[in-house]
Structure formats: structure tokens, C-alpha cells
Amino acid sequence: MATARSAAGAAFLVVPFFAFVNLGNGFMSLPDTAPAGRVLSGGMGSERRRSWIALAGAIASEMGVEASAKAEEESAASASLYVVDETNLLAPSTEKYLERLLKKLQADTGLKLRVICPPRDLQTDRDAFQEYLRPISKRLGTDSASVVILAEERFQKRTGRPLPLMTVQVGFRLQERFQYRLTNDYILSVADKYGFPPTVDRIGPDLAIQEATKNVAACLFGLSDDTTKRFLRVLPEEQVLKILQKHNA
């Protein structure tokens, strides 16, 4: 927005530069226009005046388009590469913490963990959800060797009861790499513990997503640290803290 405003301001300055003439005595006016009581000698015709105004308008319009494109590029460049929260389930401080954690995880291990909170009810439309995920996945760099925590507040249509908050999805290449070590039992236990509706009601979605992400990150750190380690169930909080402290995460 600031970029668009500054460019708009610059575009406005183009108009005086091209289309205004100094009449002296502190007056600025459009060509072929004079202050009261004064006649312009050799003033430009109205046709030329219109041409100049049109030119200035075209320049302003072009600069506005360029400013808009630049603003979009800057917005994309500043967007998170690790966390997408479309429904404000996460506090800003939590989102920043998770970004640092996932960045550290990838830097230390090469493993990619991402958190996506899509628009509400989008998952009920398979085609629309796939269309939504395509650019998101490209931006986040997710692939078949990634882990994605997908979190959304959902409710049963008939009863209105809350559904589990999250799923933890593991790419098949990562499953192949860590066969029998990154188990389905572990993945399901994380989603069950932190996505269970009574738990979410008690601690809130922000903390639930944060704790689930920390647990999975600690698991991935652990897999990288110890090639014999297996994870069968959700990690105790003390173990999570110990692993994350080891990596300054």
C-alpha cells in the first residue's frame, strides 16, 4: 500500500512537470490559462493542452500499474515460506516462533515441515481445495518428502459438533526414507492428542497447533540425530523441550 501511494504521488508530480507552466508571481497554472487580469502571450492551444493532459494521465496510469505489480511482488517476497494462516488461528507471536522453528529444522536436517491453516470449509470442495493448494505448495516448497500439519476449525453439518482440528500428513518419499521409524501410530497420536476437540476447547487452537508442530519438529530432529531411533507415539513434553534445546530451536 505504501509503495502504491508513493508511486501515485510520483505520478501526480509528473503532471506539473509536463503540463504546468510558471506564470511568475508565484502562480502555477495549466497552459492556455492565466490568472485574472493577465493575458498569456503565445499561449498553447486547447488541443495541445488536451494532448499534454492525456499524456500525463497515461504516464500516471502506467506508473500505477507498475506500482501495483511491484507491491504484489514485494508481498509475495515477504510472505512466510513455512506457515500459512488464512483464518487467524495463530497469534502473530506464535506464527513468528513457528517460522523460526521450521526454518531451523530445515537448516539443520534438510527436512521440511510446514503448517497450513486454509480458509474455512474449503476442504469440503476437493477441486477448490486442490486449486488453493497448488500455489501455496509451490511457495512453501512442499513435496513428497515433506510433512504438513493441516489445521482448520471444522464442524459436523448435521449436529454442529466440532471435528478434530488437524491432520498430520507425511509425503510418501519421507515415509520410505524413515521406514518403521516415523510410524503411522506416531503421526496419528499427535493429531489425536492436539486436535481432539475437548483439548482444543481447553487450550485453544493457537496453543494446540504450536504444541503439535513442536512435537513433530522434535521427532524430525530426533530422526536426523539418531539413525536407529523409532517414534511410536507422541513425545512427552520434557523430551520435546530437550531435543529443541539441543538444536537451539
Buried (B, 14 or more C-beta within 10 A) or exposed (E): EEBBEEBBEEBEEBBEEEBBBEBEEEEEBBBBBBBEEEEBEEBBEEEEBEEBBEBBBEBBEEBBEEBEEEBEEEEEEEEBBBBBBBBEBBBEEBBEBBBEBBBBBBEBBEBBBBBBBBEBBBBEEEEEBEEBBEEBBEBBEBEEBBBBBBBBBBEEEEEEEBEBBBBBBBBEEBBEEBEEBBBEEBBBBBBBBBBBBEBBEEEEBBBBBBBBBBBBBBBBBBBBEEEEEEBEEBBEEEBBEEBBEEBEB
